[in-house]
Structures are given as C-alpha cells and as structure tokens.
Amino acid sequence: MPYDIQSNPHPLPYIRVNFTVQHFDEFYQTYPSVTEGTPMYLAPEDRLLIW
C-alpha cells in the first residue's frame, strides 16, 4: 500500500529518522563520513537545541 500523504498525519518515514538524527553531535561522531557537502549533513548553526 503506498504512503498517502493526504490522509496520514505523520511525516514520511525517512523524514522521521533522518531529520531527527542529523541534529545530534553523536550522529556525526558515529558516522564521520557525513561532512559538509554530503546530503545528511546539517551545519551546527542550523541544528535544533532544545535543552
């Protein structure tokens, strides 16, 4: 069954995971190949700081 963005209130699965992990420094420590210029990289000044 295809993912229906019209009726499902949740973000797409890849967004739920990728968006979340790219805000944690531990992600970049675990995957040092994710650097500036790679699709998963998010600049430190653009990362969310909640606490």
PDB file as gemmi writes it, atoms N, CA and C in Angstrom:
CRYST1    1.000    1.000    1.000  90.00  90.00  90.00 P 1                      
ATOM      1  N   MET A   1       0.845  -1.178   0.000  1.00  0.00           N  
ATOM      2  CA  MET A   1       0.000   0.000   0.000  1.00  0.00           C  
ATOM      3  C   MET A   1       0.890   1.241   0.000  1.00  0.00           C  
ATOM      4  N   PRO A   2       0.712   2.130  -0.934  1.00  0.00           N  
ATOM      5  CA  PRO A   2       1.552   3.331  -0.993  1.00  0.00           C  
ATOM      6  C   PRO A   2       1.269   4.269   0.185  1.00  0.00           C  
ATOM      7  N   TYR A   3       2.252   5.038   0.514  1.00  0.00           N  
ATOM      8  CA  TYR A   3       2.134   6.005   1.608  1.00  0.00           C  
ATOM      9  C   TYR A   3       1.283   7.177   1.129  1.00  0.00           C  
ATOM     10  N   ASP A   4       0.192   7.446   1.811  1.00  0.00           N  
ATOM     11  CA  ASP A   4      -0.731   8.503   1.377  1.00  0.00           C  
ATOM     12  C   ASP A   4      -0.546   9.744   2.234  1.00  0.00           C  
ATOM     13  N   ILE A   5       0.119  10.748   1.684  1.00  0.00           N  
ATOM     14  CA  ILE A   5       0.378  11.966   2.455  1.00  0.00           C  
ATOM     15  C   ILE A   5      -0.881  12.804   2.641  1.00  0.00           C  
ATOM     16  N   GLN A   6      -1.916  12.508   1.911  1.00  0.00           N  
ATOM     17  CA  GLN A   6      -3.170  13.245   2.065  1.00  0.00           C  
ATOM     18  C   GLN A   6      -3.940  12.816   3.315  1.00  0.00           C  
ATOM     19  N   SER A   7      -3.830  11.548   3.700  1.00  0.00           N  
ATOM     20  CA  SER A   7      -4.635  11.054   4.814  1.00  0.00           C  
ATOM     21  C   SER A   7      -3.813  10.657   6.037  1.00  0.00           C  
ATOM     22  N   ASN A   8      -2.496  10.558   5.924  1.00  0.00           N  
ATOM     23  CA  ASN A   8      -1.666  10.162   7.049  1.00  0.00           C  
ATOM     24  C   ASN A   8      -1.041  11.414   7.657  1.00  0.00           C  
ATOM     25  N   PRO A   9      -1.326  11.707   8.935  1.00  0.00           N  
ATOM     26  CA  PRO A   9      -0.813  12.936   9.549  1.00  0.00           C  
ATOM     27  C   PRO A   9       0.674  12.881   9.918  1.00  0.00           C  
ATOM     28  N   HIS A  10       1.297  11.722   9.827  1.00  0.00           N  
ATOM     29  CA  HIS A  10       2.693  11.570  10.220  1.00  0.00           C  
ATOM     30  C   HIS A  10       3.622  11.906   9.054  1.00  0.00           C  
ATOM     31  N   PRO A  11       4.818  12.398   9.366  1.00  0.00           N  
ATOM     32  CA  PRO A  11       5.791  12.648   8.298  1.00  0.00           C  
ATOM     33  C   PRO A  11       6.193  11.338   7.626  1.00  0.00           C  
ATOM     34  N   LEU A  12       6.725  11.446   6.442  1.00  0.00           N  
ATOM     35  CA  LEU A  12       7.226  10.268   5.750  1.00  0.00           C  
ATOM     36  C   LEU A  12       8.286   9.588   6.610  1.00  0.00           C  
ATOM     37  N   PRO A  13       8.385   8.257   6.560  1.00  0.00           N  
ATOM     38  CA  PRO A  13       9.334   7.539   7.427  1.00  0.00           C  
ATOM     39  C   PRO A  13      10.770   8.034   7.325  1.00  0.00           C  
ATOM     40  N   TYR A  14      11.253   8.305   6.131  1.00  0.00           N  
ATOM     41  CA  TYR A  14      12.651   8.737   6.026  1.00  0.00           C  
ATOM     42  C   TYR A  14      12.857  10.109   6.670  1.00  0.00           C  
ATOM     43  N   ILE A  15      11.838  10.929   6.706  1.00  0.00           N  
ATOM     44  CA  ILE A  15      11.947  12.233   7.351  1.00  0.00           C  
ATOM     45  C   ILE A  15      11.956  12.075   8.871  1.00  0.00           C  
ATOM     46  N   ARG A  16      11.140  11.165   9.386  1.00  0.00           N  
ATOM     47  CA  ARG A  16      11.101  10.940  10.835  1.00  0.00           C  
ATOM     48  C   ARG A  16      12.451  10.537  11.379  1.00  0.00           C  
ATOM     49  N   VAL A  17      13.210   9.770  10.626  1.00  0.00           N  
ATOM     50  CA  VAL A  17      14.520   9.308  11.088  1.00  0.00           C  
ATOM     51  C   VAL A  17      15.604  10.301  10.731  1.00  0.00           C  
ATOM     52  N   ASN A  18      15.746  10.612   9.454  1.00  0.00           N  
ATOM     53  CA  ASN A  18      16.859  11.448   9.008  1.00  0.00           C  
ATOM     54  C   ASN A  18      16.844  12.837   9.624  1.00  0.00           C  
ATOM     55  N   PHE A  19      15.698  13.462   9.684  1.00  0.00           N  
ATOM     56  CA  PHE A  19      15.615  14.807  10.236  1.00  0.00           C  
ATOM     57  C   PHE A  19      16.042  14.817  11.703  1.00  0.00           C  
ATOM     58  N   THR A  20      15.644  13.798  12.426  1.00  0.00           N  
ATOM     59  CA  THR A  20      15.940  13.731  13.853  1.00  0.00           C  
ATOM     60  C   THR A  20      17.425  13.519  14.114  1.00  0.00           C  
ATOM     61  N   VAL A  21      18.026  12.506  13.496  1.00  0.00           N  
ATOM     62  CA  VAL A  21      19.413  12.163  13.835  1.00  0.00           C  
ATOM     63  C   VAL A  21      20.403  13.242  13.418  1.00  0.00           C  
ATOM     64  N   GLN A  22      20.118  13.989  12.375  1.00  0.00           N  
ATOM     65  CA  GLN A  22      21.100  14.971  11.928  1.00  0.00           C  
ATOM     66  C   GLN A  22      21.215  16.181  12.861  1.00  0.00           C  
ATOM     67  N   HIS A  23      20.436  16.210  13.922  1.00  0.00           N  
ATOM     68  CA  HIS A  23      20.526  17.284  14.909  1.00  0.00           C  
ATOM     69  C   HIS A  23      21.406  16.915  16.103  1.00  0.00           C  
ATOM     70  N   PHE A  24      21.934  15.684  16.134  1.00  0.00           N  
ATOM     71  CA  PHE A  24      22.728  15.215  17.267  1.00  0.00           C  
ATOM     72  C   PHE A  24      24.198  15.092  16.899  1.00  0.00           C  
ATOM     73  N   ASP A  25      25.073  15.635  17.759  1.00  0.00           N  
ATOM     74  CA  ASP A  25      26.518  15.522  17.540  1.00  0.00           C  
ATOM     75  C   ASP A  25      26.955  14.063  17.497  1.00  0.00           C  
ATOM     76  N   GLU A  26      26.285  13.210  18.280  1.00  0.00           N  
ATOM     77  CA  GLU A  26      26.640  11.792  18.312  1.00  0.00           C  
ATOM     78  C   GLU A  26      26.490  11.139  16.936  1.00  0.00           C  
ATOM     79  N   PHE A  27      25.566  11.621  16.146  1.00  0.00           N  
ATOM     80  CA  PHE A  27      25.389  11.101  14.794  1.00  0.00           C  
ATOM     81  C   PHE A  27      26.652  11.334  13.969  1.00  0.00           C  
ATOM     82  N   TYR A  28      27.213  12.527  14.062  1.00  0.00           N  
ATOM     83  CA  TYR A  28      28.402  12.870  13.293  1.00  0.00           C  
ATOM     84  C   TYR A  28      29.644  12.172  13.837  1.00  0.00           C  
ATOM     85  N   GLN A  29      29.657  11.882  15.141  1.00  0.00           N  
ATOM     86  CA  GLN A  29      30.761  11.124  15.721  1.00  0.00           C  
ATOM     87  C   GLN A  29      30.695   9.665  15.281  1.00  0.00           C  
ATOM     88  N   THR A  30      29.490   9.134  15.161  1.00  0.00           N  
ATOM     89  CA  THR A  30      29.319   7.743  14.745  1.00  0.00           C  
ATOM     90  C   THR A  30      29.590   7.563  13.265  1.00  0.00           C  
ATOM     91  N   TYR A  31      29.223   8.550  12.464  1.00  0.00           N  
ATOM     92  CA  TYR A  31      29.402   8.491  11.013  1.00  0.00           C  
ATOM     93  C   TYR A  31      30.285   9.654  10.557  1.00  0.00           C  
ATOM     94  N   PRO A  32      31.590   9.523  10.742  1.00  0.00           N  
ATOM     95  CA  PRO A  32      32.487  10.637  10.391  1.00  0.00           C  
ATOM     96  C   PRO A  32      32.529  10.950   8.903  1.00  0.00           C  
ATOM     97  N   SER A  33      31.994  10.071   8.068  1.00  0.00           N  
ATOM     98  CA  SER A  33      31.979  10.361   6.634  1.00  0.00           C  
ATOM     99  C   SER A  33      30.881  11.358   6.259  1.00  0.00           C  
ATOM    100  N   VAL A  34      29.975  11.649   7.205  1.00  0.00           N  
ATOM    101  CA  VAL A  34      28.941  12.664   6.958  1.00  0.00           C  
ATOM    102  C   VAL A  34      29.564  14.016   7.282  1.00  0.00           C  
ATOM    103  N   THR A  35      29.930  14.718   6.239  1.00  0.00           N  
ATOM    104  CA  THR A  35      30.604  16.004   6.397  1.00  0.00           C  
ATOM    105  C   THR A  35      29.911  17.034   5.510  1.00  0.00           C  
ATOM    106  N   GLU A  36      30.358  18.256   5.620  1.00  0.00           N  
ATOM    107  CA  GLU A  36      29.791  19.332   4.806  1.00  0.00           C  
ATOM    108  C   GLU A  36      29.829  18.935   3.331  1.00  0.00           C  
ATOM    109  N   GLY A  37      28.701  19.093   2.668  1.00  0.00           N  
ATOM    110  CA  GLY A  37      28.602  18.727   1.265  1.00  0.00           C  
ATOM    111  C   GLY A  37      27.914  17.389   1.031  1.00  0.00           C  
ATOM    112  N   THR A  38      27.746  16.582   2.083  1.00  0.00           N  
ATOM    113  CA  THR A  38      27.016  15.325   1.938  1.00  0.00           C  
ATOM    114  C   THR A  38      25.549  15.574   2.278  1.00  0.00           C  
ATOM    115  N   PRO A  39      24.631  14.801   1.697  1.00  0.00           N  
ATOM    116  CA  PRO A  39      23.200  15.073   1.866  1.00  0.00           C  
ATOM    117  C   PRO A  39      22.686  15.057   3.317  1.00  0.00           C  
ATOM    118  N   MET A  40      23.277  14.247   4.177  1.00  0.00           N  
ATOM    119  CA  MET A  40      22.781  14.157   5.552  1.00  0.00           C  
ATOM    120  C   MET A  40      23.374  15.222   6.476  1.00  0.00           C  
ATOM    121  N   TYR A  41      24.334  15.993   6.000  1.00  0.00           N  
ATOM    122  CA  TYR A  41      24.995  16.982   6.854  1.00  0.00           C  
ATOM    123  C   TYR A  41      24.094  18.177   7.117  1.00  0.00           C  
ATOM    124  N   LEU A  42      24.087  18.609   8.374  1.00  0.00           N  
ATOM    125  CA  LEU A  42      23.369  19.821   8.769  1.00  0.00           C  
ATOM    126  C   LEU A  42      24.351  20.669   9.566  1.00  0.00           C  
ATOM    127  N   ALA A  43      24.564  21.886   9.137  1.00  0.00           N  
ATOM    128  CA  ALA A  43      25.533  22.762   9.797  1.00  0.00           C  
ATOM    129  C   ALA A  43      25.161  22.958  11.263  1.00  0.00           C  
ATOM    130  N   PRO A  44      26.164  23.032  12.147  1.00  0.00           N  
ATOM    131  CA  PRO A  44      25.884  23.177  13.580  1.00  0.00           C  
ATOM    132  C   PRO A  44      24.963  24.353  13.906  1.00  0.00           C  
ATOM    133  N   GLU A  45      25.095  25.455  13.195  1.00  0.00           N  
ATOM    134  CA  GLU A  45      24.245  26.619  13.492  1.00  0.00           C  
ATOM    135  C   GLU A  45      22.792  26.402  13.066  1.00  0.00           C  
ATOM    136  N   ASP A  46      22.541  25.387  12.271  1.00  0.00           N  
ATOM    137  CA  ASP A  46      21.172  25.084  11.838  1.00  0.00           C  
ATOM    138  C   ASP A  46      20.511  23.975  12.649  1.00  0.00           C  
ATOM    139  N   ARG A  47      21.264  23.348  13.554  1.00  0.00           N  
ATOM    140  CA  ARG A  47      20.731  22.255  14.368  1.00  0.00           C  
ATOM    141  C   ARG A  47      19.893  22.807  15.504  1.00  0.00           C  
ATOM    142  N   LEU A  48      18.856  22.065  15.856  1.00  0.00           N  
ATOM    143  CA  LEU A  48      17.959  22.474  16.935  1.00  0.00           C  
ATOM    144  C   LEU A  48      18.598  22.202  18.296  1.00  0.00           C  
ATOM    145  N   LEU A  49      18.470  23.146  19.190  1.00  0.00           N  
ATOM    146  CA  LEU A  49      18.919  22.983  20.568  1.00  0.00           C  
ATOM    147  C   LEU A  49      17.699  23.194  21.456  1.00  0.00           C  
ATOM    148  N   ILE A  50      17.244  22.126  22.062  1.00  0.00           N  
ATOM    149  CA  ILE A  50      16.032  22.218  22.863  1.00  0.00           C  
ATOM    150  C   ILE A  50      16.353  22.453  24.336  1.00  0.00           C  
ATOM    151  N   TRP A  51      17.364  21.753  24.857  1.00  0.00           N  
ATOM    152  CA  TRP A  51      17.713  21.922  26.262  1.00  0.00           C  
ATOM    153  C   TRP A  51      19.068  22.520  26.388  1.00  0.00           C  
TER     154      TRP A  51                                                      
END                                                                             
